């Protein structure tokens, strides 16, 4: 088999600057490919921004910690997820030109060492998770089911990218649930009741007899944001899968790119169209202002340009378009944040 290095092999920061002994570990966690961190992080930041924008609250110190904490968590959990995926897929990876030189299939890191890496990253992430409100902690624990199941999806369904969408955008729900209690309490509760709202596990029990909770409708914008993110991921990861379409066919790995075949371009157009529609519904449900709509147009144009440029036979272009979704996610984040401004 002929190995196929990635386009930036030797040019990324790990290859250029990391000590030789650390390179296999950093590559196991894909720290040489930061686009994955961005795509996992941005839905969480969007969820935080959405909760603040819905109640027209400026970020406080705790909200700033949420942005930092979600950044740390995204780096570590993406690393743990990639290592777990490589453990499960090590036999497949050894047969694919683009992945054969990953640390596990190439023998630079053993499976046992990789498990230690997964556990270590997960434990540190747990410390961050425990600083969040109880609902967000519950969502974080629940996400482990999605993470654990993802590597097996390519064996049983043509749409593993949809499962990745469920997983990667779970942060939208977590971020919203993390920022919502304090944002809502600051706006909705009178001063004499604000102190009775106890969203954190370590909050002391109230002896006043008051019971304060948020209705399910409060979470509707976050659910719409999450579903929209699922279609966004389904679109960009279908583009990403074009790089491996021939190898995947030879070894029997399923993907949305293989399933769509010559209809990849219209398929991605449908996914991205649903993404924009659900983003618009998110803004409407949250009552965001006109600047959200203006930025949403820019977001839609960005996604449309990806579809127009897409060539299923050009793997290098597919990788470039895939990476451009960092900018797409940042545009939507800006749209949500600016949507809190009333003109």
N, C-alpha and C positions, 0 to 999 in steps of 0.2 A: 504494500500500500504506500502511496506517495503522501507524505504529510503536507498539509496546507496551512501554513502559518496565517494568523489573522493579519489584516492590512497594517495594523500599527505595531506588529511584533518588533521589539527592539526600540520602539519610539515612545512607549508609555512609561510612566514614572517608575513603575516597579522594575522594568528591564533596565532603565537608565540609572537609577539611584539606589535601589534597595540593596542591602547586603546579600550576598549569595545565599547564606543560610536561611534568610527570611523569604526569599523569592517563592519557593514552593508553597509556603503557608499563605502568603499574600495572594498568590494565584489560586489557591484552593478556595479562598473567600472571594475571588474575583475583584480584589481591590485594584487590579490593573485594568478593570473594565467598569469605571464608576457610573456609567449610564444606568446600570441596573439599580444602583443605590438611589439615583434620582427618580427613577420610575416607581420605586417602592415608597420613597419619601414623599413625593409631591402629593399623592392623594391624602396622606395624613395632614400635611400642611394645609391643603385645601379644606379639609374637614374642620380644622381649628379656625381658619379664617372665616368659614361659613357660619360657625356658631357665633363668632364675634360680630360678623356683619349682620346676621339676622336680628341681633338685639342692639345693633349700633353701638357696640362697646369698643373702646380703644384697648389695645393689649396692655395688660398689667404685668407685674413681675412674674406671676405664675404662668401667664400665657407665654411670656418670653422663654421660660423654662420649658414649656411644652414644645416650642419650636426646636430648642436645642436637644431636649430629651428624645423627641421623635427622630432627630438627625442621628443621634447615637444609636438608637434602637434600629433604625433602618440599616445603618452600616453593619451592625452585628448580626441582625436576623437575616439579612440578605446573605451575609457570609455563611451563617449556619445553614441556611436553606440551600445554597449552592453546594456546600460540602456534602450535605445529606443527599442531594440530587446526584452528585458524583459517586457517592457510595453505591446507590441503587443502580445507577446507569453505567457502572465501570466497564461492564462487558460490551455494551453498546458503544460507549465512547472509544474503546480500543479499536473499533471497526470503522470509525468516521474520521476522515482525514483532518477535519478542523478541530477535533477534540482529542485525538489520540495522544497528544503531548501534555494533556492535563496531568496534574501531579499524581493522581491515583492510578489511572491506566498506564502511565509511563513508569510507575514504580518508585517515584521520588518520595511519596508519602504512603504509608500503609493504611489499610482500612481501619485498624485499631487506632492509629494516630488521628485519623480523620474524625473518628467518633469522639475522641477527646476534644478536638477542636470544636465540634458541634456543641458538645455539652458546655464547654467553657464560654463560648459566645452566648449561649442561651441563658446561662446563669447570670451573666453580667446584664443581659437585656431584662431579666426578671427584676433586677434591682431598680431599673428605670421604670418598669411597668408598675411597681408597687408605689410609685409616687403619684399615680393617677387616681381619679375617682373610681368608686367601686364598679360602676357600669363599664367603664373603659377597661378595667382589669379583667372583668368577665369576658369582654369581647376579645381581649388579647389572648386569654387562655383558649377561647374557642377557635381562634385562628390556627392553632396547632393542628387541628384536624385537617384543615385545608392544605397546610404546608406538608403534612405527612403523606397525604394522598396524591399530591401533584405528580411526583415522579412516575407513578404507575398509570396516569391517565393516558399517556401516549401509547400504552399497550392495549387499552380497552376502548378508546374512542377516537374518532377523527378530529375531535375538537378539544385537545388538551389546552389550547390557547384560551378557551373560555374558562377552564378551571383556573388557569394562571390569573385570568382577570378577576375572578372571585377572590383569589388569594392576595394579589398585589394591591388591590384597591380596598381591602378590608380596613386599611389605615384611615380611609375617609370616615368610616363609622367610628373608629376609635378616637380620631382627632376631634370629631364633633362631640362625642360623648365626654371627652376629657375637658373641653373648653366650655361646654354648654352650661353645666350647673352654676358656675360662678358668674357667667355672663347673664344668664336668665335671672338669677337671684338679685344681681345688682340692679336690674331694670324693673323686675316685676314685684319683688317683695318689699313691703314696708319695712322701715328700719327695725321695728320691734320683732319682726319675724325673720329677718335676714339671718340673724344669728342662730335660728333653729334649723337652718338648712345644712345638713351634714352629709356631703357626698363622699367623703373619704372614709376608708376603713378605720383609720385611727381617730376619727372624730369621736369625742365623748358622747355618750347617750344623752338625749335631752330628757329632762324631768318635767317639761311643761305640758306634755300630752299632745302637742301638735304633731301632725303628720303631713309633711310637705313632699309632693312628688310632681313630676312632669308627665303630661299625658303623652300618648303614643304619637299624636299628630305633630308634636314638637320635633320628632325625629324624621318626619317625612322628607325634608330637604336633603338630609344626609343619605337617606336610602336612595333617593333619586340620583344624587351625586355618585354613590357607589355603583348603581346599575349602569349609569353612563360611563363610568370608569371601566367597567367590565367590557363594554363594547369598544372602548378606546384601546384597551389591551388586546382584545381579539383582533383589532385592526393592525396595530403595530407589531404584534408578535407573529401574525401571519406573514407580514413583510419580512421579519427576521428569519422565519423558517424557510424562506426561499433559498437561503444560502446552503441548506443541507438537503434540499429536496431529492437529489439523486442518491445520496448516501442513505437517506431515510427509506427510500424505496427499496434499496438493495437489502437492508437489514430488517425491514418490516416495521419500522417506526411510523406511527400515524401522526398526521398534522393537518391543520386547516389548509395549509398551502397545498398539500397533496390532494386533499379532498376537493378543493375548489379548482385545481388544475388551471386550465386556460381561463377560467372565470375569476381568477384572483383579483384582478383590478376592479371589476364591478362588485365583487364580494367585499373588498376593503372599503369601497365607496359606501356600501350599505352600512357597514359597521360604523364608519366615521359619521355618516349621516345621523344614525341613531344616537351616537355620542353627543352631537351638537343639540339635537332635539331634547335629550334628557338633561343636558346642561342648562338649556333654556328653561325647562320645567323646574329645575332646581332653583334658579334665580327667582322665578315667579313664586314658588312655594315659600321661599325665604323673604319675599318682599324686597328684593334688591333694587337699587336705583338704576337710572338710565346709563350710567357709565359701565355697568355690567353688560348691558346689551351691546354697547359700542365695542367693548373688548371681545365679546362673544363673536362678533362678526370677524374680527382679526383671527380668532381661534379657528373659526370655520374655514377661512381662507387658507390658513396654514395647513390644515388637514386636507383640504381639497388639492393643494399643490402637491402634497405627497402622492395622492391618488393619480394625478395627471402625469407625474414624472415616473411612476412605477413601471418597471420592466421586469417581468418574471424571469428573464434569462440573464439578468445582470446582478450577480450576488454582491459586488462591491457597492453598487448603488442602493441595493436593499439595506445593507448595513448603514449607509449614510442616512437614508430616510428614517430608519429605525432610530438612530441616535438623535435625529432632529426632534423627537418627541419630548426631549427635555425642555426645549423651548416651547412646545405646545402646552406642556403641563404648567410651565411658568406663566404663560399667557392666561390660562384659566385661573391660576392662583391670583394673578393681578386683577382679573375681572371680578372675582369674588370680593377681594379686599376693597377695590374701588366702588363696588356695588353698595357699600355701606354709606357712601356719600350722597346726600340728598341735594339736588340742584334746584 
